[in-house]
Amino acid sequence: LFFCRLLIELVASWSDYFHAKDLEFILPISPPLNEISYNDYKFRYEYTSIISAENFAEVAKHVDYINIMLYDYHIDRAAGVAPIGWIQRNMEFLLRESPVSASKVLMGLNFYGFEFTPTKMNAITFSNTTICYYPSLASLSVRLRYAERMNMGVSIWELGQGLPYFTRLL
């Protein structure tokens, strides 16, 4: 509890600094739910305790936006970088549990892909024996429509790893 209070004070301090320089402050946080497997590949969502609804609301008072980093989904099966069901569960959980306005929340999207094998996940390289997950215009369009329907903004994790035509959807 004391640590959470210190983190909120740190965020408030950063906010004062950025806003004094007329800059926006976007705080990235991990998603609140992880999907875990149990009992022969049945899955359920588990609360990560990364941030409580109360602390989420308190942090939101100090920042311009909160970026939920909805990429790098991790589970012990091939499932993509950010399955849409996982994105929706996380965003709906956050918005249901917290009084923070959806318009202050950014849904983090990936413009990069992963190679998946049962023992590792890496950046995409050529191979005939692996599964590669990479966003498409169709998958990004579904995510953008979802964000619009939920009255959320989006943020994009790209850094030169994506394909230029993805920006056509924006």
Secondary structure per residue as TSV (DSSP state, phi and psi in degrees):
chain	resnum	aa	ss	phi	psi
A	1	L	-	360.0	-44.3
A	2	F	H	-63.0	-41.0
A	3	F	H	-62.4	-42.0
A	4	C	H	-61.2	-42.3
A	5	R	H	-61.2	-42.0
A	6	L	H	-63.6	-40.4
A	7	L	H	-64.8	-40.4
A	8	I	H	-65.0	-40.0
A	9	E	H	-63.4	-38.2
A	10	L	H	-63.7	-45.5
A	11	V	H	-60.8	-42.6
A	12	A	H	-62.2	-40.0
A	13	S	H	-64.7	-45.2
A	14	W	H	-61.5	-41.7
A	15	S	H	-59.3	-47.3
A	16	D	H	-57.9	-42.8
A	17	Y	H	-62.9	-51.8
A	18	F	H	-63.7	-45.0
A	19	H	H	-67.6	-31.8
A	20	A	H	-64.3	-25.7
A	21	K	T	-97.1	11.7
A	22	D	T	60.3	38.9
A	23	L	-	-111.9	150.9
A	24	E	-	-79.7	150.9
A	25	F	-	-119.8	112.5
A	26	I	E	-111.3	118.5
A	27	L	E	-99.9	118.5
A	28	P	E	-84.3	136.6
A	29	I	E	-136.7	155.5
A	30	S	-	-71.0	155.2
A	31	P	-	-66.1	152.9
A	32	P	S	-79.3	-16.6
A	33	L	E	-121.1	137.8
A	34	N	E	-111.9	146.7
A	35	E	E	-94.9	130.1
A	36	I	E	-123.9	150.9
A	37	S	E	-99.8	151.5
A	38	Y	E	-157.0	156.0
A	39	N	T	51.3	66.7
A	40	D	T	57.4	57.0
A	41	Y	T	66.9	33.2
A	42	K	E	-92.0	146.4
A	43	F	E	-125.2	149.4
A	44	R	E	-144.5	163.3
A	45	Y	E	-98.7	140.1
A	46	E	E	-125.3	132.3
A	47	Y	E	-68.2	128.6
A	48	T	-	-83.0	-15.1
A	49	S	-	63.2	19.7
A	50	I	S	-63.3	-36.8
A	51	I	S	-156.2	133.7
A	52	S	-	-78.9	163.7
A	53	A	H	-60.3	-38.1
A	54	E	H	-65.9	-45.9
A	55	N	H	-68.1	-35.0
A	56	F	H	-60.4	-45.1
A	57	A	H	-65.5	-39.2
A	58	E	H	-66.7	-44.4
A	59	V	H	-61.9	-40.2
A	60	A	H	-60.3	-26.7
A	61	K	T	-65.0	-24.4
A	62	H	T	-102.6	-13.7
A	63	V	-	-114.6	160.7
A	64	D	S	-77.7	-40.0
A	65	Y	E	-146.9	154.2
A	66	I	E	-115.1	122.1
A	67	N	E	-95.3	113.1
A	68	I	E	-86.5	116.4
A	69	M	-	-78.8	81.0
A	70	L	-	-92.1	59.2
A	71	Y	-	-145.2	166.0
A	72	D	-	64.1	46.2
A	73	Y	-	-59.4	133.0
A	74	H	-	-123.6	126.3
A	75	I	-	-160.7	164.4
A	76	D	S	-87.1	32.8
A	77	R	S	-147.5	161.4
A	78	A	-	-69.2	122.8
A	79	A	-	-151.1	0.8
A	80	G	-	94.8	173.6
A	81	V	S	-78.1	-35.9
A	82	A	S	-156.4	80.6
A	83	P	-	-59.5	141.5
A	84	I	H	-61.0	-36.6
A	85	G	H	-62.2	-40.4
A	86	W	H	-65.7	-42.1
A	87	I	H	-59.9	-50.7
A	88	Q	H	-62.5	-43.9
A	89	R	H	-59.7	-44.4
A	90	N	H	-65.0	-47.0
A	91	M	H	-67.3	-41.9
A	92	E	H	-67.5	-36.5
A	93	F	H	-61.8	-48.9
A	94	L	H	-59.4	-47.8
A	95	L	H	-72.0	-27.7
A	96	R	H	-76.6	-39.0
A	97	E	H	-84.4	-15.1
A	98	S	-	-126.2	148.2
A	99	P	-	-80.8	4.8
A	100	V	-	-67.1	134.1
A	101	S	-	-65.2	136.9
A	102	A	G	-58.7	-29.4
A	103	S	G	-68.9	-10.7
A	104	K	G	-97.5	-2.3
A	105	V	E	-107.0	133.4
A	106	L	E	-107.8	130.7
A	107	M	E	-89.5	113.0
A	108	G	E	-72.2	127.7
A	109	L	E	-117.3	147.7
A	110	N	E	-100.2	142.3
A	111	F	-	-111.1	14.9
A	112	Y	-	-119.8	171.3
A	113	G	-	-127.7	176.7
A	114	F	E	-133.0	152.3
A	115	E	E	-99.2	135.3
A	116	F	E	-121.7	130.1
A	117	T	E	-128.5	163.9
A	118	P	T	-59.7	-19.4
A	119	T	T	-108.8	-9.4
A	120	K	E	-161.8	163.5
A	121	M	E	-127.0	130.6
A	122	N	E	-135.6	172.7
A	123	A	S	-62.8	157.3
A	124	I	-	-69.7	129.9
A	125	T	-	-137.2	165.6
A	126	F	-	-74.3	134.6
A	127	S	-	-166.5	146.3
A	128	N	S	-89.9	-4.1
A	129	T	S	-118.5	13.1
A	130	T	-	-123.5	166.1
A	131	I	E	-106.4	131.9
A	132	C	E	-113.6	134.2
A	133	Y	E	-114.3	124.6
A	134	Y	-	-142.6	140.0
A	135	P	-	-65.8	153.3
A	136	S	-	-122.0	169.4
A	137	L	H	-58.4	-38.6
A	138	A	H	-65.6	-46.0
A	139	S	H	-67.4	-37.9
A	140	L	H	-67.5	-37.8
A	141	S	H	-62.0	-41.5
A	142	V	H	-60.3	-44.1
A	143	R	H	-66.7	-40.9
A	144	L	H	-66.1	-39.8
A	145	R	H	-64.8	-39.1
A	146	Y	H	-62.2	-46.9
A	147	A	H	-59.7	-42.7
A	148	E	H	-64.0	-43.8
A	149	R	H	-62.2	-34.1
A	150	M	T	-88.9	0.0
A	151	N	T	65.1	34.4
A	152	M	-	-108.0	158.1
A	153	G	E	-90.6	179.3
A	154	V	E	-129.9	154.3
A	155	S	E	-126.1	154.4
A	156	I	E	-124.6	127.5
A	157	W	E	-97.3	110.4
A	158	E	-	-134.0	-64.9
A	159	L	T	46.3	43.8
A	160	G	T	80.0	5.7
A	161	Q	-	-92.1	-13.8
A	162	G	S	-95.3	-172.1
A	163	L	-	-103.7	135.0
A	164	P	G	-56.2	-31.1
A	165	Y	G	-69.3	-13.6
A	166	F	G	-60.2	-33.6
A	167	T	G	-69.1	-12.7
A	168	R	G	-63.1	-25.2
A	169	L	G	-74.6	-19.2
A	170	L	-	-82.3	360.0
